[in-house]
Amino acid sequence: MVKPSLQKGSIVDGYLVEECLHRGGMATLWRVSNPGSTMPMLMKIPKIAEGEDPAAIVSFEMEQMILPRLSGPHVPRFIAAGDFTSQPHIVMERIEGKTLYSRLPELPLPYAEVAAIGAKIALALDDLHRQHVIHLDIKPSNIMIRPSGEVVLLDFGLSHHCQLPDLMQEEFRLPYGSAPYMAPEQLRGLRNDRRSDIFALGALLYFFSTGVRPFGKAESLAWMRRRLWRDPVPPCGLRPDYPPWLQEIVLRCLEIEPSWRYPTAAQLAFDLANQNQIKLTARSERIRQDAWTTVLRRRFNTDLSKSGPTIGPATELSSAPIIAVAVDLAGGNRVLDDILRSMTARLLKTMPGARLACINVLKLGHNTLETTLDEDGHNKHIERLTALKHWAKPLGLEDGRLTVHVLEEVDPAKAILEFSRTNRVEHILIGARQNSLMRSLLGSVSARVAGEANCCVSIVRPARMEADPNPSRKMEPAAARASR
């Protein structure tokens, strides 16, 4: 028998109910405690009384299935659950901190802060997508910031897990979500595209940087369907000082067709963290909405309303990774250089959606203040950025697929590892240096990167030469791959 209500002081499965923290449309949240645990805890109770929305029960069942399968710092830790035979509930970690909803009175926020918050949310989404889950209800009240600065995503009742039955899809025909942030494909009934979360994040970035919701507050289905053919007013049309790089990012997130948006949340986070290298297109210059001729063409183009073939997030993510190649500009080994570039080209050819980050480490001294100028008075950092672009030019990458980075650090391996972890790099290519006394005594950078990286690492080296009676024969390339 389901209990009709819950009171302060009640005991549910050994948990003491202490205080009601929130009453939402589908559930209430209570602070609870347990004598055997010191962890701050929260109990979620679905609204199941007479007259309540039946979706509350289904979304609660979805969250009961999904939350125990999630892990990591970007989701609340699952603790326990109870089914509908007694008191349905979910007990989870209570996150210390505030939701982004509490920041609404401060809008619009400074552009740099919006980008920093957006990058953290994008990394949290990337982590969620890698666990086969699409959130489908990204909004300020479902995003918390821990005191440590990490973003935590909340409320998985409307989410889609690619390896579980989608009860929301099976039992309801109307789209569920938060009107200001719902992607066009969600309105078409499509719930298995992770780029819907990228659209929602784009709407949030627009709102937090302009103070205006891109599609207004209207929640009628007919009004929401306008976003199938009508784009929002470009941010520059609302704020003349709006940065072109941020408009480029926001409007790309808000593209009507998913294929026109960022392919992965990791690539979106990368652009938000590397604003100076964003390739600006016509999006960045727009100050008005699209012409009515374009709107009418979209309105009556039935192809725009057809969803394409569905692919699991894991497959899509692997086809659009961020690849880093560590280039030693001071090595002087042209053979190794050519092999490294050749291996990079071969890898990129297999993944047309991949982004390449060419990195070089400007090594600093341990106890000395390094000058940024060389002997001729030229800026070392700028010279190396130019050299990296020159190194990558033969790859023939189209605009937007290449960025170059000079990292200043005492420890080159540490710099490469930190860059890769921060930017969610999925594959590192690095050349192996020639044998030397220093390499023998201190170990090689490539070996350390291969040993400590949390992604795939390819160590590239020229083939070793056997004694050859014909010394004019050319050296053949080879690559040794180490994976971790």
C-alpha positions in Angstrom: 0.0 0.0 0.0 1.5 3.3 -1.1 1.6 5.9 1.6 -0.4 9.1 0.6 2.2 11.5 2.0 5.4 11.8 4.0 5.9 13.7 7.2 9.0 15.1 9.0 10.1 12.4 11.4 8.9 9.5 9.3 11.1 6.4 8.9 11.4 5.0 5.4 13.5 1.9 5.0 15.7 2.9 7.9 16.1 6.5 6.7 15.0 9.4 9.0 13.0 12.0 7.1 14.2 15.4 8.3 13.1 18.3 6.1 11.4 18.9 2.8 13.8 20.8 0.6 11.9 21.1 -2.7 8.4 20.4 -4.1 8.5 20.0 -7.9 6.0 19.1 -10.5 6.7 15.4 -10.4 8.5 14.8 -7.1 9.4 16.1 -3.7 12.9 16.1 -2.2 13.6 15.4 1.4 16.8 15.6 3.5 17.3 12.3 5.2 19.8 10.6 7.5 20.8 7.1 8.4 22.7 6.1 11.7 25.1 4.0 9.7 26.3 6.8 7.3 27.7 10.3 7.6 27.2 11.2 3.9 24.7 14.0 3.3 21.6 12.3 1.7 18.5 13.2 -0.2 15.3 11.2 -0.7 13.3 11.7 -3.8 9.5 10.8 -3.6 7.4 10.8 -6.7 4.0 12.5 -6.8 1.5 9.7 -7.2 -1.7 11.1 -5.5 -5.0 11.2 -7.3 -4.9 13.8 -10.1 -1.1 13.9 -10.4 0.5 13.7 -13.9 0.9 10.0 -14.8 4.3 10.9 -16.3 5.6 11.3 -12.7 5.4 7.6 -12.1 7.1 6.7 -15.4 9.8 9.2 -15.1 10.5 8.0 -11.6 10.8 4.4 -12.9 13.3 5.7 -15.5 15.4 7.4 -12.9 15.4 4.3 -10.7 16.8 2.3 -13.7 19.3 4.9 -14.8 20.8 6.5 -11.7 22.4 3.3 -10.3 24.2 2.8 -13.6 25.9 6.2 -13.4 29.2 7.1 -11.7 31.7 9.9 -11.5 31.8 13.4 -10.1 29.2 14.8 -12.4 26.2 12.9 -11.1 24.8 12.3 -7.5 25.9 9.0 -6.0 23.1 6.5 -5.9 22.5 5.0 -2.4 19.2 3.1 -2.3 15.7 2.8 -3.8 12.3 1.5 -2.9 9.5 0.3 -5.3 5.8 1.0 -5.4 4.9 -1.9 -3.1 5.6 0.3 -0.1 6.9 3.8 -0.3 8.6 4.5 -3.7 11.8 6.5 -3.2 15.4 7.0 -4.4 18.1 7.9 -1.9 21.1 9.7 -3.3 24.0 11.9 -2.4 22.9 15.4 -1.4 25.1 17.8 -3.3 26.6 20.7 -1.4 26.3 23.8 -3.4 23.7 25.8 -5.4 21.9 25.3 -8.7 22.4 27.6 -11.6 18.8 28.6 -11.1 20.0 30.7 -8.1 22.1 32.9 -10.6 19.1 34.0 -12.6 18.7 37.4 -10.8 22.3 38.2 -11.8 21.7 37.7 -15.6 23.3 38.6 -17.9 26.6 37.2 -16.6 30.0 38.4 -17.9 30.9 36.6 -21.1 34.0 35.0 -19.7 32.1 33.5 -16.8 29.4 32.2 -19.2 32.1 30.5 -21.2 33.7 29.0 -18.1 30.4 27.6 -16.8 29.4 26.3 -20.2 32.7 24.4 -20.6 32.1 22.7 -17.2 28.6 21.7 -18.2 29.8 20.4 -21.6 32.4 18.2 -19.9 29.8 16.9 -17.5 27.5 16.1 -20.5 30.4 14.4 -22.3 30.9 12.2 -19.2 27.2 11.4 -19.2 27.1 10.6 -22.9 30.0 8.2 -22.5 27.9 6.3 -20.0 25.2 5.8 -22.8 22.8 8.4 -21.3 21.2 11.5 -23.0 19.8 13.9 -20.3 17.0 15.6 -22.4 16.2 18.1 -19.6 19.2 20.4 -19.3 18.1 23.6 -17.6 19.5 25.8 -14.7 17.6 24.0 -12.0 19.0 20.7 -13.0 22.7 21.9 -12.8 24.6 22.3 -9.6 28.1 23.5 -8.9 30.0 21.7 -6.2 32.1 23.9 -3.8 35.1 22.4 -5.7 33.8 23.9 -8.9 32.6 20.7 -10.6 29.3 20.6 -12.3 26.7 18.0 -11.2 23.8 17.1 -13.4 20.5 16.3 -11.7 17.1 14.6 -12.4 17.3 11.7 -14.9 13.6 11.1 -15.1 13.3 12.3 -18.7 16.6 10.8 -19.8 17.2 8.2 -22.4 19.6 5.3 -21.7 20.7 3.6 -24.9 20.8 0.2 -23.3 17.5 0.3 -21.4 13.9 0.4 -22.4 12.7 4.0 -23.0 9.4 4.0 -20.9 8.7 7.6 -21.7 8.9 6.9 -25.4 6.8 3.8 -25.1 4.0 5.2 -22.9 3.6 8.9 -24.1 3.2 10.5 -27.5 3.6 14.1 -26.4 7.2 15.3 -25.9 8.3 15.9 -22.4 11.0 18.4 -21.4 11.4 22.1 -20.4 10.0 24.3 -23.1 12.7 27.0 -23.2 15.5 24.4 -23.8 13.9 21.6 -25.8 15.6 20.7 -29.1 13.6 20.6 -32.3 14.1 16.9 -32.7 12.6 16.3 -29.3 9.4 18.0 -30.6 9.5 15.5 -33.5 9.5 12.7 -31.0 13.2 11.8 -31.3 14.8 11.0 -27.9 18.0 9.3 -28.8 20.2 12.0 -30.1 22.9 13.3 -27.7 23.1 16.6 -29.7 19.7 17.5 -28.1 21.7 18.2 -24.9 24.0 20.4 -26.9 21.0 22.4 -28.2 19.8 22.8 -24.6 23.2 24.0 -23.4 23.3 26.5 -26.3 19.9 27.8 -25.1 21.3 28.1 -21.6 24.4 29.9 -22.8 22.3 32.3 -24.8 20.1 33.1 -21.8 22.9 33.5 -19.3 24.9 35.8 -21.7 22.0 38.0 -22.9 19.4 37.7 -20.1 16.8 36.8 -22.7 15.6 33.2 -23.5 16.2 32.4 -27.2 12.7 31.1 -27.7 10.7 32.9 -25.0 8.7 31.4 -22.2 5.7 30.1 -24.2 5.0 26.4 -23.4 2.2 25.5 -25.9 3.3 22.8 -28.3 2.2 24.9 -31.3 4.5 27.8 -30.1 7.4 25.5 -29.4 7.2 24.0 -32.9 8.2 27.3 -34.3 11.8 26.5 -33.5 11.6 23.8 -36.2 11.9 26.6 -38.8 12.5 29.9 -36.9 15.9 30.7 -35.4 16.4 33.0 -32.5 17.5 36.6 -32.7 21.3 36.5 -32.9 22.9 37.6 -29.5 24.7 40.5 -31.3 21.2 41.9 -32.2 20.5 42.1 -28.4 23.9 43.2 -27.1 26.2 45.1 -29.5 29.3 44.2 -27.5 28.6 40.5 -27.8 31.8 38.6 -28.6 31.8 37.1 -32.2 33.5 33.9 -30.9 30.7 33.4 -28.3 27.9 34.0 -30.9 29.6 31.5 -33.2 29.5 28.9 -30.5 25.9 29.6 -29.3 24.4 29.8 -32.7 26.1 26.6 -33.8 24.6 24.8 -30.7 21.2 26.2 -31.6 21.1 25.0 -35.2 17.8 23.4 -36.2 19.3 20.3 -37.6 21.4 18.2 -35.2 24.1 17.5 -37.9 24.8 21.2 -38.0 25.6 21.4 -34.3 28.8 20.3 -32.5 29.2 16.6 -33.0 30.2 16.0 -29.3 30.0 17.9 -26.0 33.8 17.5 -25.7 34.3 19.5 -28.9 32.0 22.2 -27.6 33.9 22.3 -24.3 37.2 22.5 -26.3 36.0 25.6 -28.2 34.7 27.3 -25.0 38.1 26.8 -23.4 40.1 27.9 -26.5 38.2 30.9 -27.7 41.1 32.5 -29.5 41.3 29.7 -32.0 37.6 29.4 -33.0 37.1 29.6 -36.7 34.5 32.3 -37.2 31.9 31.9 -39.9 28.9 34.0 -41.1 27.2 33.0 -37.8 29.4 35.3 -35.8 28.4 38.4 -37.8 24.7 38.0 -37.9 22.6 40.7 -36.2 19.1 39.6 -37.5 17.1 36.4 -37.8 17.1 34.6 -41.1 15.0 36.1 -43.9 11.4 35.0 -44.2 12.2 33.3 -47.5 14.5 30.9 -45.5 11.9 30.5 -42.8 9.2 29.5 -45.4 11.6 27.1 -47.1 12.2 25.4 -43.8 8.5 25.5 -42.9 7.5 23.6 -46.0 10.5 21.4 -46.4 9.4 18.1 -45.1 12.9 16.7 -45.2 13.8 18.9 -42.3 11.2 17.1 -40.2 12.5 13.6 -40.9 14.9 12.1 -38.4 18.0 10.4 -39.8 19.3 7.0 -38.8 19.9 6.6 -35.1 23.4 5.7 -33.9 24.3 4.9 -30.3 26.2 7.7 -28.5 29.3 5.5 -28.1 29.6 5.0 -31.8 29.0 8.6 -32.6 31.5 9.8 -30.0 34.2 7.6 -31.3 33.8 9.0 -34.8 34.3 12.6 -33.7 37.2 12.5 -31.1 39.7 15.2 -30.2 43.2 14.0 -31.3 46.4 15.6 -30.0 49.8 15.3 -31.7 52.8 16.4 -29.7 55.3 18.0 -32.1 59.0 18.4 -31.2 59.9 21.6 -33.1 63.5 21.5 -31.8 64.2 17.9 -32.5 65.8 18.3 -35.9 64.7 14.8 -37.0 63.0 15.2 -40.3 62.4 11.5 -40.8 60.6 11.2 -37.5 58.7 14.4 -38.3 57.4 13.1 -41.6 56.4 9.7 -40.1 54.5 11.5 -37.3 52.7 13.6 -39.8 51.9 10.6 -42.0 50.5 8.7 -39.0 48.4 11.7 -38.1 47.0 12.0 -41.6 46.1 8.3 -41.6 44.3 8.5 -38.3 42.4 11.6 -39.4 41.3 10.0 -42.6 39.5 7.3 -40.8 37.5 9.9 -38.7 36.3 12.8 -40.8 34.6 14.4 -37.7 37.8 14.4 -35.6 39.5 17.6 -34.3 43.3 17.9 -34.3 45.2 19.8 -31.6 48.9 20.3 -32.5 50.8 20.9 -29.2 54.4 21.8 -28.4 55.9 22.4 -25.0 58.1 25.4 -24.4 60.2 24.0 -21.6 60.9 26.4 -18.7 63.9 26.3 -16.4 63.6 24.8 -12.9 65.2 27.7 -11.0 65.5 30.5 -13.6 63.1 33.1 -14.9 62.8 32.3 -18.6 62.7 35.0 -21.2 60.0 34.8 -23.8 62.4 36.2 -26.5 65.0 34.3 -28.4 68.6 35.6 -29.1 67.3 37.6 -32.1 64.5 39.3 -30.0 61.7 37.2 -31.5 58.8 36.0 -29.3 59.3 32.2 -28.8 55.7 31.5 -28.1 54.5 33.2 -31.3 57.3 31.6 -33.4 56.3 28.1 -32.2 52.6 28.7 -32.9 53.5 29.7 -36.5 55.8 26.6 -36.8 53.0 24.3 -35.6 50.7 25.7 -38.3 53.4 25.2 -40.8 53.9 21.6 -39.6 50.2 20.9 -40.0 49.7 22.6 -43.3 50.4 19.5 -45.4 47.6 17.7 -43.7 45.1 19.9 -45.6 42.6 20.2 -42.8 39.5 22.3 -43.5 38.9 25.3 -41.2 37.6 24.4 -37.8 39.4 21.1 -37.5 42.8 22.3 -36.4 44.1 24.2 -33.4 47.7 24.8 -32.3 48.9 25.2 -28.7 52.2 26.1 -27.1 52.3 24.9 -23.5 54.8 26.5 -21.1 55.9 24.1 -18.4 59.0 22.8 -16.7 57.9 19.2 -17.2 56.9 18.4 -20.9 55.2 15.1 -20.1 53.2 16.8 -17.4 52.1 19.5 -19.8 51.0 17.0 -22.4 49.1 14.9 -19.9 47.4 17.8 -18.3 46.3 19.3 -21.7 44.9 15.9 -22.7 42.9 15.3 -19.6 41.5 18.9 -19.5 40.4 18.8 -23.1 39.1 15.2 -23.2 41.6 14.1 -25.8 40.9 10.6 -26.9 44.2 9.8 -28.8 47.7 11.2 -28.4 50.4 10.8 -31.1 53.9 11.5 -30.0 57.4 10.8 -31.5 60.1 8.8 -29.7 63.4 10.6 -29.4 66.7 9.0 -30.4 68.7 7.2 -27.8 70.7 9.6 -25.6 72.4 9.6 -22.2 69.7 12.0 -20.8 66.9 9.8 -22.1 68.5 6.7 -20.5 69.0 8.4 -17.1 65.7 10.4 -16.9 63.3 8.4 -19.0 61.6 9.6 -22.1 58.6 12.0 -22.4 56.8 9.6 -24.7 57.2 6.6 -22.3 55.7 8.6 -19.4 52.9 9.9 -21.5 52.1 6.3 -22.6 52.3 5.1 -19.1 50.1 7.8 -17.4 47.6 8.9 -20.1 44.0 8.0 -19.6 43.5 7.6 -23.4 45.0 5.8 -26.3 48.7 6.8 -27.1 50.6 6.1 -30.3 54.4 6.3 -30.0 55.9 6.9 -33.4 59.5 6.1 -34.3 61.5 5.4 -37.4 62.2 1.7 -38.1 65.6 0.6 -36.7 68.2 0.0 -39.3 69.9 -3.4 -39.7 73.4 -3.6 -41.1 72.8 -3.0 -44.8 75.2 -3.5 -47.7 73.3 -0.9 -49.6 73.4 2.2 -47.3 71.6 4.4 -49.9 68.4 2.4 -49.3 65.7 4.6 -47.7 64.6 4.1 -44.2 61.1 2.6 -43.9 58.6 4.1 -41.5 57.2 2.1 -38.5 55.2 3.0 -35.4 55.0 1.4 -32.1 51.6 1.8 -30.4 51.1 1.8 -26.6 47.6 1.9 -25.3 46.3 2.7 -21.9 
